[in-house]
Amino acid sequence: MEFENIVQFLENKAILVTGVTGFLAKVFIEKILRVQPNVKKLYLLLRASDDISASERFHNEVMNMELFRVVKEKLGENLSSIFTKKIKIICGDVGSEDLGIKDSSLKEEMKNELDFVLNFAATTKFDERYDVAFGTNTMGAKNVVCFAKTCPKLKLLVYLSTAYVCGVKSGLIQESPYNLNEPHNGISGLDINEENDLIDKKVEELRAQKVTEAESRDAMKELGMKRAEKYGWPNTYVFTKFMGEMIIQYLKENLPVIIIRPTIISSTYKEPFPGWTEGLRTIDAFIVGVGKGKMKFVAIDLAAIVDVIPVDMVVNAIVVAMVANANKPYSNGIYHVGSSSRNPVRYCDLKDYTYHYFTNKPCLGKNGKPIKFSKPIILNSKARFHRYLAIHYMPLLKGLKLVNRIFCHQFENMYKTLDKKIKFVIRLVDLYSPYLFFHGRFDDSNINKLLKSTKGNGVKIDTFYFDVKCIDWDDYFVNTHIPGLLEYVMV
């Protein structure tokens, strides 16, 4: 694999980014603007009612973020010129044909100019409505690959997936493609067209019944979780992303495509500055629960590996993989980007880092006083978790039905009688248990080969670092990630 200078390679390239308001996409856009503002064009697609609303949403939800402080300082007055000449905000939706772009002249311009398409668009909520998740994560993948195939100059389509499309597995998980008409999880018969028809039928049925919006939402959420469970996936999110990967493999033909599968993405390691993050990810719910004193008990396997990767390392891996795979007609690279193979951290380590931090620096309550830190009871299996609930909370739980994601909506009133802290833990375990007890380890041979190639070809690894072995997890969590959560999320 031969590399020219990566920064130079990106110069005068036209790039389409979907899912612009998402966590990972924001960091990617910031990186490109900071290291190579001389791109030809950044076409940035996001959902909005019209172009004006799209522009307002971009500035409010992307450029106004603290993340862009460094690039604003670096570019200064030139930033306005770059926005005028280099950035095109597009009102659209990957869930629609031609990405929902109405302007035909713009559409033709993009098709003739694009060098790269990066599909970050996704709904990541584990128990999202099935129609919403399927529309974005599955049909969105189809629409993006179909659009990319109409771009004659395109060097590469980059599809952002998740390592957990594997489902609930143990052992070493390979960087293998998922193909249509093959059994997965030992189960055959999955038909994406049938899933689409099933969704349409359910939507029409609910409309005919004239149910409330809340009832419709709950019914569609339940449908998604049931379909995921039927075919061996723990939630609607990873199930619909899995189907998205299958569609890409089926439709891509000779289009150069790579699939990036990050694990649990965490705050920035060092760029544009350490600790920036937004929202709560799997591990963060545990950290926040402990820090705010909400977590009296939790079900978690302390021996299990928690596969974490800082977001800036994911972005750097994406950029290097773009250059490595550009203009290769039958490129089919799949990259696990994580830490479990070469620098694993376990839940017992995460527990120790969290306890250490909040013992020395407790959170402040609404009254301004430190929240008393107390260690939650650790229940190392779901069976122990259910036993604990039965013993300590049976009077409140009587009549409640536990399902894979959340208590059934018909028991909502009884569920409300539970203490807020107990509800927090139950929902945490319910949604995240597949990952709190995950015993898989992700093979990262392809990303490791990429790393060795960059070093062997003189690539400035300080600019595009993604070697997970360099991370000191103790230092990262105590001095970077947890303080970042406190500053940018727990406000």
Buried (B, 14 or more C-beta within 10 A) or exposed (E): EEBEBBBEBBEEBBBBBBBBBBBBBBBBBBBBBBBBBEBBBBBBBBBBEEBEEBBEBBEEBBBEBEBBEBBEEBBEEEBEEBBEEBBBBBBBBBBBEBBBBEEEEBBEBBBEBBBBBBBBBBBBBBBBBBBBBBBBBBBBBBBBBBBBBBBEEBBBBBBBBBBBBBBBBEEEBEBEEBEEEEEBBEEEEBEBEEBBEBBEEBBEEBEEEEBEEEEBBBBBBBBBBBBBBEBBBBBBBBBBBBBBBBBBBBBBEEBBBBBBBBBBBBBBBBBBBBBBBBEBBBBBBBBBBBBBBBBBBBBBBBEBBBBBBBBBBBBBBBBBBBBBBBEBEEBEBBBBBBBBBBBBBBBBBBBBBBBBBBEEBBBEEEEEEEBEBEEBBBBBEBEBBBEBBEEBBEEBBEEBEBEBBBBBBEBEEBBEEBEEBBBBBBBBBBBBBBBBBBEBBBBBEBBBBBBEBBEEEEBEBEBBBBBBEEBEBEEBBBBBBBBBBBBBBBE
